[in-house]
């Protein structure tokens, strides 16, 4: 009886640990995992196991930054069952990552963005057991082609973050921005370029936020402003279009500057 009372408050209760498959994943790919449940000091009824794919997004108001956990997807992993004291039960599970899952890695560099799988073990008449495991998410082929084109163009990766807010075409309450510095490629006209992906079946919408600087004798009195442009990347055309040329044309047209002849667009992605 005393062990049962302790288990109800989490002492000697069943525990859960999810082991994610080590294979690389990207938005829209399959993720495999083994959920390991270990019985505690007494027999317990498990109401079910749920996996939540989560990220952390920030919001800013009056220079104050707050962080929010955003659930990207929820996956029921199993039906209710009973686990005996000291018993170990392994439950394999496989699910598809949402196409809009944020990236956490690119070209072996961490993007300072978090995506993780949170496991909820519903224990009848007791505290829920929980487990959280980080996930490495790499770009899709279309996303990788656009990011590589940015670097080939001469843009320099600066940072990436996930912000609260919804953009057209997205089903999420947050979005990821991957920020590049122009390193003076466009003179004083453009400071940074931020890339956001809205990935859908068969295509990816690429949104560029171009930080334009004011020019002219009174430019120091004016603040910078952002131009937002977008283009589509079809999965079939990923490796057959010069995305560096596309991005360069869009930036130059918005900034009102002529093409710099020294930029090499000879390669395609």
Secondary structure, DSSP 4 states (H G I P E B T S, - for coil): -HHHHHHHTTTT--EEEEEE--S-EETTSEEEEEEEEE--SS-EEEEEEEEEEEEEEEEEETTEEEEEEEEEEEEEEE--EEE-TT-EEEEEEEEEPPTTPPP-EETTEE-S--EEEEEEEEETTSPPEEEEEE--EEPPHHHHHHHHHHHHHT-EEEEEEEEE---TT--SSEEEEEEEE-TTTTGGGEEEEEEEEEEETTEEEEEEEEEEPP-STTGGGS--EEEEEEEEEEGGGTTSS-HHHHHHHHHHHHHT-PPPTT-------
